Amino acid sequence: MTTDWNAWHSLYDDPESGLSRRLRVIQGLIGDWLDRTAPDDVRVVSACAGDGRDLLQVLRNRGDAKRVTATLLEYDEENVARARSAAAEFPAIAVRQVDAGRAESYDGAIPADLVLMAGVFGNISDEDVQATIEALPGMCEPGALVIWTRHRGAPDLTPAIRSWFTASGFIEESFFAPDDVEVGVGSHRYTGPPQPPPANSTLFTFTR
Ligand SMILES: C[S@@+](CC[C@H](N)C(=O)[O-])C[C@H]1O[C@@H](n2cnc3c(N)ncnc32)[C@H](O)[C@@H]1O
């Protein structure tokens, strides 16, 4: 990896940045999903979770965080430390320092009711995006929601991404694509039957 993924989080310091706007959309989707699934116990997995702020900030402002079990997968040591610190108040939230591009890193954490793929699809090859989407049914409980992001810079891959989700048994719940920033945030619900987890293999490799 060539990117300093710890420093990357400073883009969140500007509340008007595209990244901050993206975060607010993701957090809104997570909050709506929590409302919809209440009062059931639910399981969340977050790939390439960074410092985990999307999920953790939402849970901090709710009274029903105890019904959420979550596993955050993150590779960068400093981000893992910050995520663990932020998650310390939630005993059912674990942060694994692992390669989220390897299927076995998800052992025991899937199938999940909510899968977060934020900040992944813009950093891997198009082939890996497609392969990961095709593996997602094996990571999802039937009815699970996947929240994903991808920038819409040319060539815009989001139309293909949305079609790959459809072909893999998902229906689109929302797609956020504002005119003034290239951010894209989608949410897709898995409508197919239970599937075996992805075989131990590489799902994706970061190219940045
Ligand atoms: C674009 S950031 C997204 C962080 C977070 N999901 C968010 O949206 O704020 C990508 C994150 O993926 C992490 N990462 C990169 N390659 C990874 C890998 N193979 N396994 C796990 N995490 C990885 C980076 O350290 C970084 O924190």
The ligand as an ORCA input file, in Angstrom:
! r2SCAN-3c Opt
* xyz 0 1
  C     -10.604      4.544      2.163
  S     -10.253      4.011      3.794
  C     -11.902      3.676      4.387
  C     -11.995      3.649      5.883
  C     -13.428      3.563      6.411
  N     -14.147      2.422      5.890
  C     -14.171      4.835      6.072
  O     -14.965      4.839      5.119
  O     -13.951      5.850      6.781
  C      -9.625      2.396      3.473
  C      -9.190      1.637      4.715
  O      -8.853      0.302      4.343
  C      -7.708     -0.112      5.056
  N      -7.126     -1.227      4.302
  C      -6.414     -1.188      3.167
  N      -6.132     -2.429      2.741
  C      -6.697     -3.274      3.641
  C      -6.778     -4.681      3.754
  N      -6.220     -5.487      2.850
  N      -7.436     -5.214      4.798
  C      -8.006     -4.415      5.733
  N      -7.970     -3.072      5.678
  C      -7.326     -2.506      4.641
  C      -6.873      1.135      5.145
  O      -5.929      1.063      6.183
  C      -7.953      2.193      5.382
  O      -8.203      2.366      6.760
*
